[in-house]
Amino acid sequence: MTSTVAGRSSGTAAGTGAPAHLGMTLLALCSAGLVVSLQQTVVIPLLPRLLVELHTDVAGVTWLFTAALLTGAVATPLLSRFGDMYGKKRMVLLCMGLLIVGSVVCALATSLGVYIVGRALQGTSSAMIPLAIGIIRDTFPRERLTTAIGVVSGTMGVGGTIGMLVTGVIADRTTDPHPVFWMVTGCAVLATALIQMSAKDIGARHGGRPDFLGAILLAGLLVCLLLAISEGPRWGWGAASVIGLFAASAVLAVVWVLVELKVAQPLVRLPLLVGPMSSSANLASALLGFAMFGSFTLISNFVQAPHDKLGYGLSGSVLAVGLYGIPSSVLMTFFSFRTGRIVARIGAAKTLAIGAVFGGLATGWLAIFHSHGYDMIVSNVLQGIGFGIGYAALGTLAVQHVPMSESGIASGINSLVRVAGGSIAGAITASVLSAITIGDTGIPSLRAYVVSFAILSVGSFAAAAVALGNGLRHKHVRE
């Protein structure tokens, strides 16, 4: 690695000379990471049920998932910048507080609009992961840094699959979706207490003013883009409203870039987004987020599709969705703890490429083989290996080339593009499922799922290619 970690004192909190409670700190950060990733997926197995209960369609109910990803994409760089300015622990606690409030809103919701508001509040907690990585870089000695980052990054996939399993267990006993959100609330309260008691806020802080204009413009362009993609099949791709939304997103993107280039302390420092070493890392992150978050929704819907009525699907319950995800969760946990050794040997970029290949094989398998339960198990095994390795390596790749003082915002930007990729995946797959239907029924056909799984597979393989190119171009960089 470059000199960004030079001068660390082994076994102590960086720069303090005092012993760091590393075990408890890592436990607290992992607990918070699990809850954050859990909230991202608990709603997925409930989507078919909520579609009927809330009297909406596929595009409408998908916003329960997309809304959280969207607010996460905006909140992540903003709160990461606040972490560098006011303290990372303080911002982690803010993230968890918003998660608790959003969970309570969803637990009391009775309409689609209120659910979306609650999910949007929950989604802001996505900023917790890059903030946690920043705390690790501030606190852990160099010899434990890669493993600790890998473990926390790996909780993103683990919590997601656990969330679907727990949701399945609850949904198997009641048709009321609200207990799921009360469960998230309780877990978030416990994780917040652990953070408060154990995490240290010892990193250097930087003054400045927050870039609220940049945040507003970023939110606007993402909303316009995702709304155009998700509503295109229903409104018509040639409709003036859809064309106008695409045009608005393009204009807002240009204005946003100009603003970020001119303000003294931008929301997103563009060299960290598109610089020589950052661009490939961020593109790989976006593609991997596209593949993982997109697969969560598709697999849940496909498992619950009634085979006797549609001619495809596994006729599974909400619980079955979670049970199929157990191999993925176990393998993600296993590999998140062991990826640090692989990264130390061959580098984060090549390690990420290996994980992304397995991720591509997972959805590629379902595009070809999808008639039996064991096909789902094979796919989930491949997914667990792929995303366990890939996400653990991604945390290191995002920050290994930047100074310590910018680790929070660098990780935040990488997380932003990953979440944005997931948001786009949700919108695109919803569009495909809405466009390729069985006659005029509005019900997605088998071909719609095959096309969607193939798109996600291509995205994951593209992430592998980008990551491999990064590793070959920057062989000298090591954590």
C-alpha positions in Angstrom: 0.0 0.0 0.0 1.0 3.6 -0.3 1.9 5.7 2.7 -1.7 6.2 3.8 -1.3 3.9 6.7 2.3 4.7 7.6 2.9 5.5 11.2 0.3 3.2 12.7 1.0 1.9 16.1 0.4 -1.8 16.3 -2.1 -2.9 18.9 -3.3 0.6 19.8 -5.8 3.0 18.6 -4.1 5.0 15.9 -2.5 8.1 17.2 -3.7 7.8 20.8 -1.2 5.4 22.4 -4.1 3.9 24.4 -5.3 0.3 24.1 -8.2 -0.1 21.7 -11.1 -2.3 22.6 -10.9 -3.8 19.2 -13.1 -6.9 19.8 -16.0 -5.0 21.2 -15.7 -2.2 18.6 -15.8 -4.8 15.7 -18.7 -6.6 17.3 -20.7 -3.3 17.7 -19.9 -2.2 14.1 -20.8 -5.6 12.7 -24.1 -5.6 14.7 -25.0 -2.3 13.3 -24.0 -3.4 9.8 -26.2 -6.5 10.1 -29.2 -4.4 11.1 -28.6 -2.0 8.3 -28.4 -4.7 5.6 -31.3 -6.5 7.3 -33.6 -3.5 6.8 -32.7 -3.4 3.1 -34.1 -6.9 2.5 -36.8 -7.6 5.1 -39.4 -6.1 2.9 -38.5 -8.2 -0.2 -40.3 -11.4 0.7 -43.3 -9.3 1.7 -43.6 -7.6 -1.7 -46.1 -10.1 -3.3 -48.3 -9.9 -0.2 -48.1 -6.1 0.1 -48.9 -5.7 -3.6 -52.3 -7.2 -2.9 -52.8 -5.6 0.5 -51.9 -2.1 -0.7 -53.8 -2.3 -4.0 -50.9 -1.4 -6.2 -48.9 -3.0 -9.0 -45.4 -4.4 -9.4 -43.8 -1.0 -10.2 -45.5 0.6 -7.2 -44.6 -2.0 -4.7 -41.0 -2.1 -5.9 -40.6 1.4 -4.6 -40.8 0.0 -1.1 -37.4 -1.5 -1.9 -36.1 1.3 -4.2 -37.0 4.2 -1.9 -34.6 2.9 0.8 -31.8 2.5 -1.8 -32.5 5.9 -3.2 -32.3 7.8 0.1 -29.2 5.7 1.0 -27.5 6.9 -2.2 -28.1 10.5 -1.2 -27.4 10.2 2.5 -24.2 8.2 2.2 -21.9 10.8 0.9 -23.5 13.6 2.9 -23.3 11.8 6.2 -19.8 10.5 5.3 -18.7 14.1 4.9 -20.4 15.0 8.2 -18.4 12.1 9.8 -15.1 13.6 8.7 -16.3 17.0 9.9 -18.1 16.2 13.2 -17.1 12.7 14.2 -17.9 9.3 12.6 -19.4 7.8 15.8 -21.8 10.7 16.1 -23.0 10.1 12.5 -23.3 6.4 13.0 -25.6 7.0 16.0 -27.6 9.4 13.8 -27.9 6.7 11.1 -29.2 4.2 13.6 -31.6 6.8 15.1 -33.1 7.4 11.6 -33.3 3.7 11.1 -35.3 3.3 14.3 -37.7 6.1 13.4 -38.3 4.7 9.9 -38.9 1.2 11.3 -41.5 2.5 13.7 -43.2 4.4 10.8 -43.4 1.2 8.8 -44.6 -0.8 11.8 -47.6 1.6 12.0 -48.2 2.1 8.3 -51.4 1.2 6.5 -50.9 2.8 3.1 -48.3 2.7 0.4 -47.3 6.3 0.8 -46.6 5.9 4.6 -44.6 2.7 3.9 -42.5 4.6 1.4 -41.8 7.4 3.9 -40.7 4.9 6.5 -38.6 2.9 4.1 -36.9 6.2 2.9 -36.0 7.0 6.5 -34.7 3.4 7.0 -32.6 3.8 3.8 -30.5 6.7 5.2 -28.8 4.1 7.5 -26.9 2.9 4.5 -24.3 5.5 5.4 -23.4 3.5 8.5 -21.2 1.0 6.5 -18.7 3.6 5.1 -18.7 5.4 8.5 -17.9 2.1 10.2 -15.0 1.5 7.7 -13.7 5.0 8.6 -13.8 4.1 12.3 -11.9 0.9 11.6 -9.2 2.8 9.7 -8.9 5.3 12.6 -8.8 2.6 15.3 -7.3 -0.7 14.1 -3.6 -1.5 13.7 -2.4 -2.2 10.2 -2.1 -6.0 10.6 -5.8 -6.3 11.5 -7.1 -3.6 9.1 -7.9 -5.7 6.0 -9.7 -8.5 7.9 -11.8 -6.0 10.0 -12.9 -4.1 6.9 -13.7 -7.3 5.2 -15.8 -8.6 8.1 -17.8 -5.4 8.4 -18.3 -5.1 4.6 -19.3 -8.8 4.5 -22.2 -8.1 6.9 -24.0 -6.4 4.0 -24.7 -9.7 2.3 -25.1 -11.7 5.5 -27.7 -9.4 7.0 -29.6 -9.3 3.8 -30.1 -13.1 3.6 -30.8 -13.3 7.4 -33.4 -10.6 7.0 -35.3 -12.6 4.4 -35.1 -15.7 6.6 -36.4 -13.9 9.7 -39.1 -12.3 7.6 -40.1 -15.7 6.4 -40.4 -17.1 9.9 -42.6 -14.2 11.0 -44.7 -14.2 7.9 -45.3 -18.0 8.2 -47.1 -17.3 11.5 -49.0 -14.1 10.6 -50.3 -12.3 7.6 -49.6 -8.9 9.3 -46.3 -7.4 8.0 -45.9 -5.0 10.9 -44.2 -7.4 13.3 -41.3 -7.6 10.9 -40.6 -3.9 11.3 -41.0 -4.0 15.1 -38.3 -6.7 15.0 -36.0 -4.4 13.0 -36.7 -1.6 15.5 -35.6 -3.8 18.4 -32.5 -5.0 16.7 -31.6 -1.4 15.8 -32.0 -0.3 19.4 -29.7 -3.0 20.7 -27.0 -2.2 18.0 -27.2 1.5 18.8 -26.6 0.7 22.5 -23.5 -1.4 21.6 -22.1 1.4 19.4 -22.6 4.0 22.2 -20.8 1.8 24.7 -17.9 0.5 22.7 -17.0 2.5 19.6 -14.3 5.2 19.9 -14.3 8.5 17.9 -10.6 9.2 17.7 -10.1 10.2 14.0 -9.1 13.7 12.9 -11.9 16.1 12.2 -12.1 18.7 9.5 -14.0 21.9 9.4 -16.0 23.3 6.6 -19.6 23.6 5.4 -21.9 20.9 4.2 -22.8 20.8 0.5 -26.6 20.8 0.7 -27.1 22.0 -2.8 -25.1 19.1 -4.1 -27.2 16.7 -2.1 -30.4 18.2 -3.4 -29.2 18.0 -7.0 -28.1 14.4 -6.6 -31.4 13.4 -5.1 -33.2 15.1 -7.9 -31.3 13.4 -10.7 -31.6 9.9 -9.1 -35.4 10.4 -8.5 -35.9 11.4 -12.2 -33.8 8.6 -13.5 -35.3 5.8 -11.4 -38.9 7.1 -11.9 -38.4 7.1 -15.7 -37.0 3.6 -15.7 -39.6 2.1 -13.4 -42.6 3.8 -15.0 -41.5 3.5 -18.6 -43.4 0.3 -19.4 -46.6 1.6 -17.8 -46.5 5.1 -19.2 -44.9 4.2 -22.5 -41.2 4.7 -23.4 -42.1 7.4 -25.9 -44.4 9.3 -23.6 -43.6 12.9 -23.0 -43.4 12.3 -19.2 -40.8 9.6 -19.5 -38.7 11.5 -22.0 -39.0 14.6 -19.9 -37.8 12.6 -16.8 -34.7 11.3 -18.7 -33.9 14.7 -20.0 -34.3 16.2 -16.5 -32.0 13.6 -15.0 -29.4 14.4 -17.7 -29.6 18.2 -17.1 -29.5 17.8 -13.3 -26.4 15.5 -13.7 -24.6 18.2 -15.7 -25.6 20.9 -13.2 -24.5 18.7 -10.3 -21.1 18.1 -11.8 -20.6 21.9 -12.3 -21.6 22.6 -8.7 -19.3 20.0 -7.3 -16.4 21.4 -9.3 -17.0 24.9 -8.0 -17.8 24.5 -4.3 -14.9 24.6 -1.9 -16.0 21.4 -0.1 -18.2 19.4 -2.4 -20.6 16.6 -1.4 -18.6 14.3 -3.7 -15.0 15.1 -4.6 -15.0 14.1 -8.3 -11.4 12.8 -8.3 -12.6 10.3 -5.7 -15.5 9.4 -8.0 -13.8 9.3 -11.4 -10.0 9.6 -10.6 -7.5 7.2 -12.2 -7.7 4.7 -9.3 -11.2 5.5 -8.1 -13.2 5.2 -11.3 -12.7 1.4 -11.8 -13.2 0.7 -8.1 -16.5 2.6 -8.1 -17.7 1.2 -11.4 -17.1 -2.4 -10.1 -18.9 -1.4 -6.9 -21.9 -0.1 -8.9 -22.1 -3.2 -11.0 -21.8 -5.6 -8.0 -24.5 -3.6 -6.2 -26.6 -3.9 -9.3 -26.2 -7.7 -9.4 -26.8 -8.4 -5.7 -29.7 -6.1 -4.8 -31.4 -7.0 -8.1 -31.2 -10.7 -7.4 -32.7 -10.4 -3.9 -36.0 -9.1 -5.3 -36.1 -11.4 -8.3 -35.4 -14.6 -6.3 -38.0 -13.7 -3.7 -40.7 -13.2 -6.3 -39.7 -16.3 -8.3 -39.7 -18.6 -5.3 -43.3 -17.5 -4.4 -44.7 -17.7 -7.9 -47.4 -20.4 -8.0 -46.2 -23.0 -10.5 -49.7 -24.6 -10.9 -51.2 -21.3 -12.1 -48.3 -19.7 -14.0 -46.3 -22.7 -15.3 -43.1 -21.5 -13.5 -42.0 -20.7 -10.0 -41.5 -22.9 -6.9 -44.9 -22.2 -5.2 -42.9 -21.4 -2.0 -44.0 -19.4 1.0 -42.3 -16.3 2.4 -40.5 -18.7 4.8 -39.2 -20.7 1.9 -37.5 -17.6 0.5 -35.5 -17.3 3.7 -34.8 -21.1 3.9 -33.4 -21.1 0.4 -31.1 -18.2 1.5 -29.5 -20.1 4.4 -26.6 -21.4 2.3 -25.9 -17.9 1.0 -25.9 -16.4 4.5 -23.6 -19.1 5.9 -21.1 -18.9 3.1 -21.1 -15.1 3.1 -20.2 -15.2 6.8 -17.5 -17.8 6.2 -15.8 -16.0 3.4 -16.1 -12.5 4.9 -13.8 -13.6 7.7 -11.3 -15.3 5.4 -11.1 -12.9 2.4 -8.5 -10.8 4.2 -5.9 -13.5 3.6 -6.8 -13.6 -0.1 -6.5 -9.9 -0.4 -3.2 -9.9 1.4 -1.9 -12.4 -1.2 -3.3 -11.2 -4.5 -4.7 -7.8 -3.8 -8.2 -6.5 -3.3 -9.0 -5.9 -7.0 -8.3 -9.5 -8.1 -10.1 -10.9 -5.1 -13.1 -8.8 -6.0 -12.9 -10.2 -9.5 -13.1 -13.7 -8.2 -16.1 -12.9 -6.1 -17.9 -11.2 -9.0 -17.4 -14.2 -11.2 -19.1 -16.4 -8.7 -21.9 -13.8 -8.4 -22.4 -13.9 -12.2 -22.6 -17.7 -12.2 -25.3 -17.5 -9.5 -27.8 -15.5 -11.5 -26.6 -17.1 -14.8 -27.5 -20.5 -13.4 -31.1 -19.3 -12.7 -31.4 -17.9 -16.2 -30.8 -21.4 -17.5 -31.9 -23.8 -14.7 -34.9 -22.7 -12.7 -37.4 -25.6 -12.6 -36.4 -27.2 -9.3 -35.7 -26.3 -5.7 -32.1 -27.6 -6.0 -31.5 -25.1 -8.8 -32.2 -22.3 -6.2 -29.9 -24.0 -3.7 -27.1 -24.2 -6.3 -27.6 -20.5 -7.1 -27.5 -19.5 -3.5 -24.3 -21.4 -2.8 -22.6 -19.6 -5.7 -24.1 -16.3 -4.5 -22.8 -16.8 -1.0 -19.3 -17.5 -2.2 -19.3 -14.7 -4.7 -20.8 -11.9 -2.6 -19.0 -13.0 0.6 -15.7 -12.6 -1.2 -16.7 -9.7 -3.4 -18.1 -7.4 -0.7 -15.3 -8.1 1.8 -12.7 -7.2 -0.8 -14.7 -4.1 -2.0 -14.4 -2.4 1.4 -10.6 -2.5 1.1 -10.5 -1.6 -2.6 -12.5 1.6 -1.9 -10.0 3.1 0.6 -6.6 1.6 0.0 -5.4 4.4 -2.3 -6.6 7.4 -0.3 -5.1 9.3 2.7 -6.5 8.4 6.1 -8.2 11.8 6.3 -10.4 11.0 3.3 -11.2 7.3 4.1 -14.7 8.1 5.3 -15.8 10.0 2.2 -14.0 7.6 -0.2 -15.8 4.7 1.3 -19.0 6.7 1.3 -18.7 7.5 -2.4 -18.0 3.8 -3.1 -21.1 2.9 -1.1 -23.1 5.6 -2.9 -22.4 4.1 -6.4 -23.1 0.6 -5.1 -26.5 1.6 -3.7 -27.2 3.6 -6.8 -26.5 0.5 -8.8 -28.9 -1.5 -6.7 -31.6 1.2 -7.2 -31.2 1.1 -10.9 -31.3 -2.8 -10.8 -34.6 -2.6 -8.9 -36.1 -0.2 -11.5 -34.8 -2.1 -14.5 -36.0 -5.5 -13.3 -39.4 -4.0 -12.4 -39.6 -2.6 -15.9 -38.8 -6.0 -17.5 -41.3 -7.8 -15.3 -44.0 -5.2 -16.1 -43.2 -5.2 -19.9 -42.9 -9.0 -20.6 -46.2 -10.5 -19.3 -48.5 -13.4 -19.8 -51.0 -12.0 -22.4 -52.8 -9.0 -21.0 -52.8 -10.2 -17.4 -50.0 -7.9 -16.2 -48.4 -11.0 -14.6 -44.7 -11.4 -15.5 -43.9 -14.3 -17.8 -41.1 -16.8 -17.3 -39.2 -15.1 -20.1 -39.3 -11.9 -18.1 -37.5 -13.6 -15.2 -35.0 -15.3 -17.5 -34.1 -11.9 -19.1 -33.8 -10.3 -15.7 -31.5 -13.0 -14.3 -29.4 -12.7 -17.5 -29.1 -9.0 -17.2 -27.9 -9.3 -13.6 -25.4 -12.0 -14.5 -23.9 -9.8 -17.2 -23.6 -7.0 -14.6 -21.7 -9.2 -12.2 -19.3 -10.5 -14.9 -18.8 -6.9 -16.0 -17.8 -6.1 -12.4 -15.3 -8.9 -12.5 -13.8 -7.6 -15.7 -13.5 -4.0 -14.3 -12.0 -5.2 -11.1 -9.4 -7.4 -12.9 -8.5 -4.4 -15.0 -8.0 -2.3 -11.9 -5.7 -5.0 -10.4 -3.6 -5.3 -13.5 -3.2 -1.5 -13.9 -2.4 -0.8 -10.2 -0.3 -3.8 -9.1 1.7 -1.6 -6.7 -1.3 -0.8 -4.5 -1.7 -2.9 -1.4 -3.6 -2.4 1.9 
